[in-house]
Amino acid sequence: MLHVVPLGDAVEHTADDDCVCGPTAKPITRDDGSIGWLMIHHSLDGRELTEDDQ
């Protein structure tokens, strides 16, 4: 499982499912066809309101 954590956020994130931000799990298909999980942590400083999707 890979965690994507926002840097410089208002809170410190923990690399687990119980993080205060309520991370979202996203299934990712690996090159060998197996499924891995990407845990996407959410910022709590509101940056998503001003950032564009890339």
C-alpha positions as CSV (number, residue, x, y, z in Angstrom):
1,M,0.0,0.0,0.0
2,L,1.3,3.4,-1.0
3,H,0.3,6.6,0.8
4,V,0.1,10.0,-0.8
5,V,0.3,12.7,1.9
6,P,0.0,16.5,1.5
7,L,3.2,18.3,2.6
8,G,3.0,21.3,4.9
9,D,-0.6,20.7,5.9
10,A,-2.3,22.1,9.0
11,V,-2.1,18.7,10.7
12,E,0.5,15.9,10.7
13,H,-0.8,12.9,8.7
14,T,-0.1,9.3,9.7
15,A,0.6,6.7,7.1
16,D,-2.3,4.5,8.0
17,D,-6.0,4.1,7.4
18,D,-6.9,5.8,10.7
19,C,-5.4,9.2,9.7
20,V,-7.4,12.2,10.9
21,C,-8.0,13.3,7.2
22,G,-10.0,10.1,6.3
23,P,-7.9,9.0,3.4
24,T,-9.5,7.5,0.3
25,A,-8.4,4.0,-1.0
26,K,-8.0,3.7,-4.7
27,P,-7.3,0.4,-6.4
28,I,-4.4,0.5,-8.9
29,T,-3.6,-2.2,-11.4
30,R,0.1,-3.1,-11.4
31,D,2.1,-4.1,-14.5
32,D,1.7,-7.8,-13.6
33,G,-2.1,-7.5,-13.4
34,S,-2.3,-7.6,-9.6
35,I,-4.1,-4.9,-7.7
36,G,-2.3,-2.6,-5.3
37,W,-3.8,0.2,-3.2
38,L,-3.1,3.9,-3.2
39,M,-4.2,5.7,-0.1
40,I,-4.8,9.4,-0.9
41,H,-4.8,11.6,2.1
42,H,-6.8,14.9,2.1
43,S,-5.3,18.2,3.2
44,L,-7.1,20.0,6.0
45,D,-5.8,23.5,5.2
46,G,-8.3,24.0,2.3
47,R,-5.7,23.9,-0.5
48,E,-8.1,21.9,-2.7
49,L,-10.3,24.9,-3.0
50,T,-7.6,26.9,-4.8
51,E,-5.6,24.2,-6.6
52,D,-6.5,23.0,-10.1
53,D,-6.6,19.3,-11.0
54,Q,-3.6,18.2,-12.9
